[in-house]
Amino acid sequence: MLRRLQTFVPPIFALGLFIVVSAALRPVLPPDETRYLTVAWEMLVNRDFIVPTFNFAAYHHKPPLLFWLIDLSWAVFGVSRVAALATVFAVSTTVMILTRHLAAELFPGDDVLVARVGWLTLGNVVFVIYAGLILFDLLLTACILGALIALLIHARSPSWRWIAIAGVAIGLGVLAKGPVVYLHLFWPIAAYPLWRTERQALAPRAFWQSAGLAVLVSLLPVAAWVVPALVETNGEFARSLIWDQTAGRISGSLSSSHARPFWFYLPLLPIFAMPWIFSPYVWAVHKGAMKRPMAALREAWRSTPALRFLILWFVPVVASFSLIAGKQPHYLVPLLPAAALVSAYVMRGISVKLIGIGAGIVLGLTILGQAGAALSVFLNYDLAPLARLVAARAGPVAFIGDYQGEFGFLGRLRRPLDVIDSAQAERWLGEHPDGMLVAIGLRQDEGLPGRQLLDAPFALDRHMVASESGLPPAALNTGPAADRAR
């Protein structure tokens, strides 16, 4: 027990330190972090934990589990970015712990391999990228891991308890990111006869029936949220979430579905093996296998059922997502545990100390990169000054463009903004003499009508601007273009 703690507590401590330092070096990043923190903030303000809102209108893009967890943290620690990051740390830690449990279940008795999982997960480049961000994908990953572990235990020691636990985990996965959880779980479950060993006493048909029962159980926590949401919105919220969002992303018809070519994920797959693929120790340990790589792969496939499980989880899911029109890099994050366990299998001959050093180097380089960005590019993403200006405004405020929650959480807003396009700006300002216009991401030759209150750089070559009514708008276009004209 003590040895297990010695090999796992240090990675968790390192994860917490990394998240704290990373957050100190960067602002809340638009569009995702600002949007999700704003949804969680409005849920708290409205005291409505059934139907999330964004700019105080129903938000049907994501289910509520992440927002609930952030609000729970805020209820305990108070509303702050730090408290929201406590949720992120808890989720990321859960992924590390469950990945270790999955390793112990797939490789029973192989303490050498299991001892390496913590540092291998922490040092994986995919995990480093997403572990400190306020996103849904690691939360979904934790739910998938919980379901897989419960089903694996049920396969070797059948019990209704494990079916129930798997079902709850799947249901929480739906509440984390929608029905996509079923796609992630389908392939390793369907491939059961191909990776089953004598340890899994349950016959394939019985295993599939158990998985089907777990799916039915998963509908209970989903229904506990969906039914009240249906009642509260007369069915409109559920239709938008289930049909417009899910079906729209699959077909690519949704404007925000990020439709990309079928090969989009292929160039990203090597990242799952980073940084370990660059380690000379890995290549040295497998020098003999590299002389006949195909023979070595065939032997590993034949002799290691756990490896078959991991491959039959990873490869078909990537193929399935490649056939779906909507694609984003983070859609593959739930495959991270499979990649980490394959790495553990490959690197079981390398000492935990060396793996820990490698993980530390990755974390250190990431922090150094963020420190450099904090002195340069991150300065142009700091929305706090503009958010304070918006929060202090007694009159109405209009946002020009595509509002992504830039001010809801940062400004602790308790009322919606008017969202308009640039063609409406002059008219809106004329109709609201006590109002303020704000815009983020304008080109350098664009400005706002009215008297300029703030003009600051944004991103690499854009700027963010705020203005209020003053002299006639035609005489007071105060953006950089007007300055050059004068």
C-alpha positions in Angstrom: 0.0 0.0 0.0 2.8 2.4 1.0 4.7 1.6 -2.2 1.5 2.4 -4.3 1.1 5.7 -2.6 4.8 6.5 -3.2 4.3 6.0 -6.9 1.0 7.8 -7.2 0.9 10.7 -4.8 3.9 12.6 -6.4 2.2 12.7 -9.8 -1.0 14.1 -8.3 0.9 16.7 -6.3 2.8 17.6 -9.5 -0.5 17.9 -11.3 -1.9 20.3 -8.7 1.2 22.4 -8.8 1.1 22.5 -12.6 -2.5 23.7 -12.7 -1.9 26.4 -10.1 1.2 27.8 -11.9 -0.4 27.5 -15.3 -3.5 29.4 -14.2 -1.3 32.1 -12.6 0.4 32.6 -16.0 -2.6 32.9 -18.2 -5.9 34.7 -18.3 -9.3 33.0 -18.7 -9.2 32.2 -22.4 -11.9 32.9 -24.9 -14.0 31.5 -26.4 -14.4 28.2 -24.5 -13.4 29.0 -20.9 -15.2 32.4 -20.9 -18.3 30.8 -22.3 -18.4 27.8 -19.8 -17.6 29.9 -16.8 -20.3 32.4 -17.8 -22.9 29.6 -18.1 -21.9 28.3 -14.6 -22.1 31.8 -13.2 -25.6 32.4 -14.7 -26.8 29.1 -13.3 -25.8 30.3 -9.9 -27.3 33.7 -10.4 -30.6 32.4 -11.7 -30.7 29.6 -9.0 -31.9 27.4 -11.9 -29.8 24.2 -12.1 -32.0 22.5 -14.6 -31.8 24.7 -17.7 -28.4 26.4 -18.2 -28.4 29.9 -19.7 -25.9 31.9 -21.7 -26.4 35.7 -21.8 -29.5 34.8 -19.8 -31.1 32.8 -22.7 -31.5 29.0 -22.7 -28.1 27.4 -23.5 -28.7 24.1 -25.3 -25.2 23.4 -26.6 -24.0 21.3 -23.6 -25.5 19.3 -20.8 -25.1 20.5 -17.2 -22.7 18.2 -15.3 -19.6 20.4 -15.6 -21.6 23.5 -14.6 -23.0 21.7 -11.6 -19.6 20.7 -10.4 -18.2 24.3 -10.8 -21.3 25.6 -8.9 -20.7 23.1 -6.2 -17.1 24.2 -5.8 -18.3 27.9 -5.7 -20.8 27.0 -3.1 -18.0 25.6 -0.9 -15.2 28.0 -1.7 -16.9 31.1 -3.0 -17.1 32.3 -6.6 -13.7 32.6 -8.2 -11.6 31.2 -11.0 -9.5 29.4 -8.4 -12.5 27.6 -7.1 -13.5 26.6 -10.6 -10.0 25.2 -11.1 -10.5 23.1 -8.0 -13.1 21.2 -10.1 -10.6 20.9 -13.0 -8.0 19.5 -10.6 -10.5 17.0 -9.1 -11.6 15.8 -12.6 -8.0 15.5 -13.9 -7.0 13.6 -10.7 -9.9 11.3 -11.1 -8.8 10.5 -14.7 -5.3 9.6 -13.4 -6.6 7.4 -10.6 -9.1 5.6 -12.8 -6.5 5.1 -15.5 -4.4 3.3 -12.9 -7.4 1.2 -11.8 -8.0 0.2 -15.4 -4.3 -0.8 -15.7 -4.6 -3.0 -12.6 -7.8 -4.6 -14.0 -6.3 -5.2 -17.5 -2.8 -6.3 -16.3 -3.6 -8.1 -13.0 -0.5 -8.7 -10.8 1.7 -6.5 -13.0 2.7 -4.0 -10.3 5.7 -2.9 -12.4 3.4 -1.7 -15.2 0.8 -0.2 -12.9 3.4 1.8 -11.0 4.3 3.7 -14.2 0.8 4.7 -15.1 0.6 7.9 -13.0 3.7 9.6 -14.4 3.0 8.3 -17.9 -0.5 9.8 -17.8 0.7 13.1 -16.3 3.5 13.4 -18.8 1.4 12.7 -21.9 1.2 15.8 -24.1 -2.5 15.4 -24.6 -3.1 15.3 -20.8 -0.8 18.3 -20.3 -2.7 20.4 -22.8 -6.2 19.7 -21.4 -5.6 19.0 -17.7 -5.8 22.7 -16.6 -8.5 23.9 -19.0 -12.2 24.3 -18.2 -13.6 21.9 -20.8 -15.8 18.8 -20.9 -13.5 16.2 -22.3 -11.6 15.0 -19.3 -14.9 14.8 -17.4 -16.3 12.6 -20.1 -13.1 10.6 -19.9 -13.6 9.9 -16.2 -17.1 8.7 -16.8 -16.0 6.4 -19.6 -13.2 5.0 -17.4 -15.7 4.4 -14.6 -18.0 2.5 -16.9 -15.3 0.3 -18.4 -13.8 -0.6 -15.1 -17.2 -1.5 -13.7 -18.0 -3.7 -16.7 -14.5 -5.4 -16.6 -15.0 -6.2 -12.9 -18.5 -7.5 -13.7 -17.1 -9.7 -16.4 -14.9 -11.6 -14.0 -17.2 -11.3 -10.9 -20.8 -10.8 -12.1 -22.9 -8.6 -9.8 -25.8 -6.3 -10.2 -23.9 -3.7 -8.3 -21.3 -3.4 -11.1 -24.0 -3.1 -13.7 -25.6 -0.3 -11.7 -22.2 1.5 -11.3 -21.5 1.2 -15.0 -25.0 2.5 -15.8 -24.6 5.5 -13.5 -21.1 6.2 -15.0 -22.6 6.1 -18.5 -25.4 8.4 -17.5 -23.0 10.9 -16.0 -21.1 10.7 -19.3 -24.3 11.8 -21.1 -24.7 14.6 -18.6 -21.1 15.5 -19.2 -21.1 15.7 -22.9 -24.1 14.1 -24.4 -24.8 10.7 -26.2 -21.2 10.6 -27.6 -20.4 8.5 -24.5 -22.2 5.6 -26.1 -19.9 5.7 -29.2 -16.8 5.7 -27.0 -18.0 2.6 -25.1 -19.5 0.6 -28.0 -16.3 -0.7 -29.6 -14.5 -2.2 -26.6 -17.8 -3.7 -25.4 -18.6 -5.1 -28.9 -15.1 -6.6 -29.2 -15.4 -8.5 -25.9 -14.7 -12.0 -27.5 -11.5 -10.7 -29.1 -9.9 -9.6 -25.8 -11.7 -11.9 -23.3 -9.4 -14.2 -21.2 -10.1 -17.0 -18.7 -10.3 -14.3 -16.1 -13.5 -12.9 -17.6 -15.9 -15.7 -16.6 -18.9 -14.1 -18.3 -19.8 -15.4 -21.7 -20.0 -12.9 -24.5 -23.8 -12.9 -24.7 -24.2 -12.5 -21.0 -21.6 -9.6 -21.1 -23.4 -7.8 -23.9 -26.7 -8.3 -22.0 -25.2 -6.8 -18.9 -23.8 -3.8 -21.0 -27.3 -3.4 -22.4 -28.8 -3.3 -18.9 -26.1 -0.7 -17.9 -27.3 1.4 -20.9 -30.8 1.2 -19.6 -29.7 2.2 -16.1 -27.8 5.2 -17.6 -31.2 6.6 -18.7 -32.2 7.1 -15.1 -29.8 10.0 -14.2 -30.3 11.4 -17.7 -34.1 11.4 -17.2 -33.7 13.0 -13.8 -32.4 16.0 -15.6 -34.1 15.9 -19.0 -37.7 15.5 -17.7 -37.6 18.7 -15.6 -35.9 20.5 -18.4 -38.7 19.3 -20.8 -41.3 20.6 -18.4 -39.6 23.9 -17.8 -39.1 24.7 -21.5 -42.1 22.9 -23.1 -39.8 20.5 -24.9 -37.8 23.1 -26.8 -34.6 22.7 -24.8 -34.4 18.9 -25.2 -35.2 19.2 -29.0 -32.4 21.8 -29.4 -29.9 19.8 -27.4 -30.6 16.3 -28.7 -31.5 16.9 -32.3 -30.0 20.3 -33.3 -26.8 19.7 -31.5 -26.1 16.0 -31.7 -27.5 15.3 -35.2 -26.2 18.6 -36.5 -22.6 17.8 -35.4 -22.7 14.4 -36.9 -24.0 15.6 -40.2 -22.0 18.8 -40.2 -25.1 20.9 -40.8 -24.7 22.8 -37.5 -22.9 26.1 -38.1 -20.6 25.4 -35.2 -20.0 21.7 -36.0 -16.4 22.2 -37.2 -16.9 20.1 -40.4 -13.5 18.8 -41.5 -12.1 16.2 -43.9 -12.2 12.5 -43.0 -8.4 12.4 -42.5 -8.3 15.3 -40.0 -7.4 13.1 -37.0 -4.6 11.1 -38.7 -1.8 13.8 -38.3 -2.9 14.2 -34.7 -2.5 10.6 -33.6 1.3 10.7 -32.9 0.6 13.3 -30.2 -0.9 10.5 -28.1 2.6 8.9 -28.0 4.4 12.1 -27.1 6.8 12.7 -25.5 7.7 9.1 -24.9 8.1 8.3 -28.6 11.2 10.6 -28.6 12.8 8.9 -25.6 16.1 7.1 -26.5 15.5 4.8 -23.6 12.3 3.5 -25.2 14.1 2.7 -28.5 17.0 1.1 -26.7 14.7 -1.2 -24.7 13.0 -2.3 -27.9 16.0 -2.4 -30.1 15.6 -6.1 -30.8 11.9 -5.8 -31.6 12.6 -2.9 -34.0 14.6 -5.3 -36.3 11.3 -7.2 -36.9 8.6 -4.8 -36.0 5.6 -6.6 -37.6 6.6 -9.9 -36.0 6.9 -8.2 -32.6 3.4 -6.5 -33.1 1.8 -9.8 -34.1 3.3 -11.6 -31.0 2.2 -8.8 -28.7 -1.3 -8.9 -30.2 -1.4 -12.7 -29.8 0.0 -13.0 -26.3 -1.5 -9.9 -24.6 -5.3 -9.7 -24.4 -5.1 -6.3 -22.6 -3.2 -4.9 -25.6 -6.0 -6.2 -27.8 -8.5 -4.4 -25.6 -6.7 -1.1 -25.8 -6.2 -1.3 -29.6 -9.8 -2.4 -30.2 -10.9 0.6 -28.1 -8.6 3.2 -29.7 -8.6 2.4 -33.4 -12.4 1.9 -34.1 -13.3 5.0 -32.1 -10.8 7.1 -34.2 -12.3 5.5 -37.3 -15.8 6.3 -36.2 -15.1 9.9 -35.4 -13.4 10.2 -38.7 -16.7 9.4 -40.4 -18.5 12.0 -38.4 -18.5 15.4 -40.2 -17.9 17.5 -37.1 -14.3 17.2 -35.9 -12.2 18.8 -33.2 -8.9 17.7 -31.7 -10.4 17.4 -28.2 -13.0 14.9 -29.3 -10.3 12.2 -29.0 -9.2 13.2 -25.5 -11.2 10.3 -24.0 -8.8 7.9 -25.7 -6.0 9.2 -23.6 -6.1 6.4 -21.1 -5.8 3.8 -23.8 -2.7 5.6 -25.1 -1.3 5.9 -21.6 -1.7 2.2 -20.9 -0.1 1.2 -24.3 2.8 3.5 -23.2 3.0 1.7 -19.9 3.1 -1.7 -21.7 5.9 -0.5 -23.9 7.8 1.3 -21.1 7.5 -1.2 -18.3 11.3 -1.9 -18.7 12.1 1.8 -17.9 12.4 2.9 -14.3 9.7 5.0 -12.7 12.3 7.6 -11.8 13.2 8.1 -15.5 9.6 8.3 -16.5 9.0 10.9 -13.7 11.9 12.9 -15.0 10.4 12.8 -18.5 7.0 14.0 -17.2 8.7 16.7 -15.2 10.5 18.0 -18.3 7.2 18.1 -20.3 5.5 20.1 -17.4 8.5 22.4 -17.0 8.7 23.1 -20.8 5.0 23.8 -20.8 5.3 26.2 -17.9 8.3 28.0 -19.5 6.2 28.4 -22.7 3.3 29.8 -20.8 5.7 32.2 -18.9 6.9 33.5 -22.2 3.3 33.8 -23.4 2.4 35.7 -20.2 4.9 38.4 -21.2 3.7 38.6 -24.8 0.6 37.0 -26.4 -1.4 36.3 -23.2 -1.3 40.0 -22.5 -3.5 40.5 -25.5 -6.1 38.0 -24.2 -6.6 39.7 -20.8 -10.3 40.7 -20.9 -10.4 41.8 -17.2 -10.1 45.6 -17.9 -12.9 45.6 -20.4 -15.0 43.3 -18.2 -14.6 45.7 -15.3 -15.7 48.6 -17.6 -18.8 46.6 -18.6 -19.6 45.6 -15.0 -19.4 49.2 -13.8 -21.8 50.5 -16.5 -25.2 51.4 -15.2 -26.8 51.8 -18.6 -27.3 49.2 -21.3 -24.4 47.5 -23.0 -24.2 46.1 -26.6 -21.7 43.6 -27.8 -20.8 43.7 -31.5 -20.2 40.4 -33.0 -20.2 36.8 -31.7 -20.5 37.0 -28.0 -18.7 34.2 -26.2 -19.3 35.0 -22.6 -16.3 37.3 -22.3 -17.9 39.4 -19.6 -20.5 37.3 -17.9 -18.2 35.6 -15.3 -15.3 38.1 -15.4 -17.7 41.0 -14.9 -20.1 39.0 -12.6 -23.0 40.3 -14.8 -26.6 39.9 -13.7 -28.3 41.1 -16.8 -28.0 40.2 -20.5 -26.0 42.2 -23.1 -27.6 43.3 -26.4 -25.8 41.4 -29.1 -25.8 43.2 -32.4 -23.8 43.4 -35.7 -21.6 46.3 -36.7 -24.2 47.7 -39.1 -26.5 48.3 -36.1 -23.9 50.0 -33.9 -24.6 53.7 -34.8 -28.4 53.2 -34.6 -28.2 51.4 -31.3 -26.0 54.0 -29.7 -28.4 56.7 -30.9 -31.3 54.9 -29.3 -29.4 54.3 -26.1 -27.7 57.6 -25.2 -26.7 56.2 -21.8 -25.4 52.9 -23.4 -22.0 51.5 -24.2 -20.7 49.6 -27.2 -18.0 46.9 -26.9 -16.3 44.8 -29.5 -13.5 42.2 -29.4 -11.4 41.1 -32.3 -11.9 44.1 -34.6 -9.3 44.6 -37.3 -6.9 47.4 -36.8 -8.7 49.5 -39.5 -12.1 49.1 -37.7 -13.4 51.2 -34.8 -16.7 52.0 -33.0 -19.0 55.0 -33.2 -19.1 57.3 -30.3 -16.6 58.5 -27.7 -13.8 56.0 -27.2 -13.5 54.6 -23.6 -10.9 51.8 -24.2 -8.8 50.6 -27.1 -6.5 47.7 -26.3 -4.7 45.0 -28.3 -6.4 41.7 -28.7 -4.9 38.4 -30.1 -2.1 38.9 -32.6 -3.3 41.7 -34.9 -6.7 42.7 -33.5 -8.0 45.1 -30.9 -10.9 45.4 -28.4 -12.8 48.6 -28.1 -15.4 50.3 -25.9 -17.3 53.5 -26.7 -20.2 55.5 -25.5 -22.4 58.2 -26.9 -20.8 61.7 -27.3 -20.7 63.8 -30.3 -22.5 62.6 -33.5 -21.2 59.2 -34.4 -20.0 60.3 -37.8 -17.7 62.8 -36.2 -16.4 60.5 -33.5 -15.4 57.2 -35.0 -12.5 56.8 -32.6 -10.8 53.6 -33.7 -7.2 53.4 -35.0 -8.4 54.1 -38.5 -9.9 57.4 -37.4 -6.7 58.3 -35.5 -4.6 57.7 -38.7 -7.1 59.8 -40.7 -6.6 62.7 -38.3 
